Amino acid sequence: MNQRSPRFGDMIIRNISRREHLRYPWFDLKDKYIGLVREIERIETSRAVVFVEWTNGEAPPDYDGKYGYSSTNVHNLYREFDIVRDGIAL
Protein backbone atom coordinates (compact mmCIF):
# COMPACT_ATOMS: atom_id res chain seq x y z
CA MET A 1 0.00 0.00 0.00
CA ASN A 2 1.36 3.40 -0.97
CA GLN A 3 1.94 5.99 1.76
CA ARG A 4 -0.55 8.41 0.17
CA SER A 5 -3.34 5.85 -0.04
CA PRO A 6 -6.12 6.99 2.31
CA ARG A 7 -6.63 5.06 5.54
CA PHE A 8 -9.32 5.06 8.19
CA GLY A 9 -8.94 8.13 10.43
CA ASP A 10 -6.86 10.19 7.98
CA MET A 11 -7.69 13.87 7.68
CA ILE A 12 -8.65 14.82 4.13
CA ILE A 13 -8.44 18.44 3.01
CA ARG A 14 -10.29 19.02 -0.24
CA ASN A 15 -8.93 22.05 -2.13
CA ILE A 16 -10.71 23.62 -5.07
CA SER A 17 -8.38 23.74 -8.07
CA ARG A 18 -8.21 26.57 -10.58
CA ARG A 19 -9.35 24.15 -13.30
CA GLU A 20 -12.49 23.32 -11.33
CA HIS A 21 -13.16 26.98 -10.59
CA LEU A 22 -12.94 27.87 -14.28
CA ARG A 23 -15.25 25.04 -15.23
CA TYR A 24 -17.66 25.54 -12.30
CA PRO A 25 -17.57 29.20 -11.23
CA TRP A 26 -19.60 28.50 -8.07
CA PHE A 27 -16.60 26.49 -6.73
CA ASP A 28 -14.72 29.12 -4.73
CA LEU A 29 -10.92 28.89 -4.89
CA LYS A 30 -10.70 29.91 -1.23
CA ASP A 31 -12.84 27.03 -0.06
CA LYS A 32 -11.18 24.18 1.80
CA TYR A 33 -13.25 21.30 3.06
CA ILE A 34 -11.85 19.29 5.96
CA GLY A 35 -13.01 15.83 6.93
CA LEU A 36 -12.00 12.48 8.38
CA VAL A 37 -12.04 9.15 6.56
CA ARG A 38 -14.83 7.22 8.27
CA GLU A 39 -15.07 4.19 5.98
CA ILE A 40 -13.18 2.54 3.15
CA GLU A 41 -15.14 0.08 1.04
CA ARG A 42 -13.20 -2.32 -1.19
CA ILE A 43 -14.82 -2.79 -4.59
CA GLU A 44 -12.17 -5.00 -6.15
CA THR A 45 -8.78 -6.13 -4.97
CA SER A 46 -7.14 -2.94 -6.24
CA ARG A 47 -10.03 -0.45 -6.03
CA ALA A 48 -11.72 1.19 -3.07
CA VAL A 49 -14.17 3.96 -2.24
CA VAL A 50 -13.45 6.43 0.56
CA PHE A 51 -16.28 7.89 2.63
CA VAL A 52 -15.56 11.10 4.53
CA GLU A 53 -17.25 12.71 7.53
CA TRP A 54 -16.94 16.47 6.94
CA THR A 55 -16.07 18.50 10.03
CA ASN A 56 -18.36 21.48 9.46
CA GLY A 57 -21.21 19.37 8.10
CA GLU A 58 -20.80 20.85 4.64
CA ALA A 59 -19.40 18.55 1.96
CA PRO A 60 -17.57 19.78 -1.16
CA PRO A 61 -19.82 20.38 -4.17
CA ASP A 62 -18.52 17.25 -5.94
CA TYR A 63 -18.90 14.85 -2.98
CA ASP A 64 -21.85 12.50 -2.83
CA GLY A 65 -22.23 10.66 0.48
CA LYS A 66 -23.74 7.67 -1.29
CA TYR A 67 -20.75 7.15 -3.61
CA GLY A 68 -17.82 8.77 -1.74
CA TYR A 69 -14.52 9.41 -3.52
CA SER A 70 -12.42 6.93 -5.41
CA SER A 71 -9.33 6.16 -3.34
CA THR A 72 -7.31 6.38 -6.56
CA ASN A 73 -8.41 9.99 -7.06
CA VAL A 74 -7.59 10.91 -3.46
CA HIS A 75 -4.18 9.30 -3.93
CA ASN A 76 -3.32 10.84 -7.33
CA LEU A 77 -4.85 14.33 -7.28
CA TYR A 78 -2.22 16.15 -5.22
CA ARG A 79 -3.62 19.63 -5.94
CA GLU A 80 -7.13 18.72 -4.91
CA PHE A 81 -6.56 16.42 -1.92
CA ASP A 82 -4.21 16.84 1.02
CA ILE A 83 -3.88 13.86 3.34
CA VAL A 84 -2.78 14.28 6.94
CA ARG A 85 -1.87 11.20 8.97
CA ASP A 86 -0.63 11.34 12.56
CA GLY A 87 -0.17 15.11 12.22
CA ILE A 88 2.06 14.82 9.14
CA ALA A 89 1.00 15.97 5.66
CA LEU A 90 1.66 13.25 3.11
HUJO-V638987 format. One record per residue. N is the residue number from 1. RES is the residue in three letters. PSI is psi in radians with two decimals (none if undefined). D_LAST is the distance of its C-alpha to the last C-alpha in Angstrom with 2 decimals. Layout:
n->[N:N]
res->[RES:RES]
psi->[PSI:PSI]
d_last->[D_LAST:D_LAST]
This chain:
n->[1:2:3:4:5:6:7:8:9:10:11:12:13:14:15:16:17:18:19:20:21:22:23:24:25:26:27:28:29:30:31:32:33:34:35:36:37:38:39:40:41:42:43:44:45:46:47:48:49:50:51:52:53:54:55:56:57:58:59:60:61:62:63:64:65:66:67:68:69:70:71:72:73:74:75:76:77:78:79:80:81:82:83:84:85:86:87:88:89:90]
res->[MET:ASN:GLN:ARG:SER:PRO:ARG:PHE:GLY:ASP:MET:ILE:ILE:ARG:ASN:ILE:SER:ARG:ARG:GLU:HIS:LEU:ARG:TYR:PRO:TRP:PHE:ASP:LEU:LYS:ASP:LYS:TYR:ILE:GLY:LEU:VAL:ARG:GLU:ILE:GLU:ARG:ILE:GLU:THR:SER:ARG:ALA:VAL:VAL:PHE:VAL:GLU:TRP:THR:ASN:GLY:GLU:ALA:PRO:PRO:ASP:TYR:ASP:GLY:LYS:TYR:GLY:TYR:SER:SER:THR:ASN:VAL:HIS:ASN:LEU:TYR:ARG:GLU:PHE:ASP:ILE:VAL:ARG:ASP:GLY:ILE:ALA:LEU]
psi->[2.31:2.63:-0.61:-0.06:2.28:2.51:2.81:2.29:-0.16:2.56:2.29:2.24:2.03:2.01:2.54:2.15:2.80:-0.67:-0.79:-0.72:-0.69:-0.64:-0.65:1.57:-0.37:-0.16:2.01:2.24:-0.45:-0.28:2.37:2.26:2.24:2.32:3.03:2.43:2.07:-0.32:2.50:2.11:2.09:2.25:-0.81:-3.13:-0.55:0.03:2.55:2.78:2.38:2.22:2.36:2.43:1.97:2.37:-0.66:0.14:-0.12:2.08:2.74:2.72:-0.45:0.08:2.29:2.07:-0.40:-0.57:-0.31:-2.73:2.56:2.31:-0.48:-0.71:-0.77:-0.69:-0.78:-0.45:1.41:-0.61:-0.45:-0.45:2.17:2.43:2.27:2.16:2.20:0.65:0.11:2.23:2.29:none]
d_last->[13.71:10.66:7.39:6.07:9.47:10.01:11.90:14.61:13.86:10.28:10.43:10.48:11.36:13.69:14.73:18.10:18.33:21.50:22.56:22.58:24.41:27.01:27.59:27.60:28.81:28.45:24.61:24.12:21.61:21.20:20.25:16.92:16.94:15.07:15.38:14.67:14.71:18.30:19.24:18.30:21.44:21.95:24.25:24.69:23.44:20.66:20.19:19.04:19.12:16.77:18.73:17.42:19.43:19.27:19.75:22.56:24.20:23.76:21.75:20.76:23.77:22.48:21.50:24.26:24.17:26.38:24.17:20.57:17.90:17.63:14.58:14.87:14.68:11.58:9.96:11.81:12.31:9.64:12.27:13.10:10.15:7.20:5.58:5.96:7.14:9.91:9.48:6.24:3.79:0.00]
